[in-house]
Amino acid sequence: MSDLTAGQTGAARVEGVQAAYMAMTRRKRAYGSVMLIVFVALMVSGFQVADGRNAGGFWDGITNIFQFPGEVLAEASEKIANLPDLMWKFLPSLIETINIAAAATLLGAMLGVLISLLATRGLAKWPRLIGLFRRVMDILRAVPEIVIALVLIFILGGGPVPAMIAIALHTVGALGKLFSEVNENASHKPVEGLHSVGATWGQRMWLGVIPQVAPNYLSYALLRFEINIRASAILGFVGSGGIGYDLKNAFSWGQGRYDEVAAIFLLLFGTIVLFDQVSSRYRNKLIGGE
């Protein structure tokens, strides 16, 4: 009799768990449906407001979306013989853009390593300040490079230096976050061993942590270098030098200079593809331990 009662009790518990699970599933689906409806409503209303403030020109202008690329391609095809000379002309500006990205990546990666170690639990020199360092990284990631560059241009004037500093600050926040996640997977045994023989915090990090995480550090830094090349080209539009500044001037002149626009686009495209392939190859080697 007791076995029968226990079996009934067990079956009742199973049914109760199933009922609770089904109720939770229905509740989640209802919440998901409500969130989807709210999201769609916000998107539609936001688009209508934006289109209204744009004098309702979105639907009228969407038919001309290929007009500008068509004009550039038409003029570039007519002056195709000039493209090699134009690409050579803008090569120094491209090198300046790459230099901005390289300097920003190097500086940002070095500061990112330091702040990531200070923001990693179990490795931080001042554990009570971990939250502070994490918030600093959040702020540096949250502010776009172009906003920082505009402020620095107002202070320092135009040129590559404001662009380099702006990209470096954003890189500190981005790489610092990635590096701190890598640090959390590092073994603490070498650190504890160094600490037992009286090593300083810097020595423990340099000898006990960095050798473990260096391949991942380099992999993320190479990926960030690709991103920074594009960012440095974009910042040229706000007067930060490099090939982006030449592209802005070519756009400003309009028809008659579209061959220069095409030459700059070809240079940028080729450079980004080249560095993407090279860095992808070395990232795979670093991660694979080859």
Phi, psi and omega in degrees: 000320180293324178296319179296317179296319179296321179295319178295320179296317179297318178296322179295321179295318179298316179296322178295319178296317179298318179296318179295319179296316179295321178295318178296319179297316179296322179295317178296319178296320179295316178298318179297320179295317179297315180297321178295317179297316179296318180298313180297318180297318179294320179295315181295313181294320178297319178295320180295319178296314180296319180292324178293318178290339177269023180060028177063030186269000184294307184290330178288327184267348184295335179290343181262017187297330181262004183293311181295311176303324179295319178295319179297313181295323180295314181291323179294323179292327177291327183247034185299333179292338181275347187299315179301317179294321180292321178296321176293324179296320183268002179300317177301323178293323177295318178298321177297319178298316179295321178296319177301313181295319182294314180296318180295320180293317180297311180295315180296322180293318180297314178291327178295322177298313182297310184290331178291321178293324179288343183252012182256127179294135181091345180239340187297142177288324178237089185304328182291342182260008180302314180300320179297313180295325178294321178292324177300316178297321178299317181295316181296326178284327187286327183276121180296152181301323185293328178292315178297319181297319180297319178295316182291326177295322177296326182274313188260345186091173182289167179130179183285337184297311178302321179296316181297316180294318181298314180292323180296318180296317178294324179295323178302313180294318183289309181289326178302319178295313180294317180296322181295325176292323176294319182299326183294339179267359180283147178287139180268355183298314177299324179295317179295322179295317178294322179295325182292338179259011173090019180289147177285171180299316179298320179292322179296319180291316185291321185261335184257332184251311186305316179300331180285323190255356184304317179302318178291323176303310182296323179297312179294324180294320177296318177298319180292328178298320176300313181298320183290332175297315178294320180296319180292327176292321180293320182294341175299336180291339180255018174091026182261017175081184180081188185288338177297326178293319176295323178295320177299316179296320179295320176297320185295325181288333178077210182301141186106339178236013181291340175294326176292321177301315180296320180296318180293319178299318179297319178298313180297315181298313180298319180295314181296318178296318180299308182291329177296315181292316182295311182293325178297320179297313182287329176296319179296322178293318181294315181291322180283353178076020181282000000 
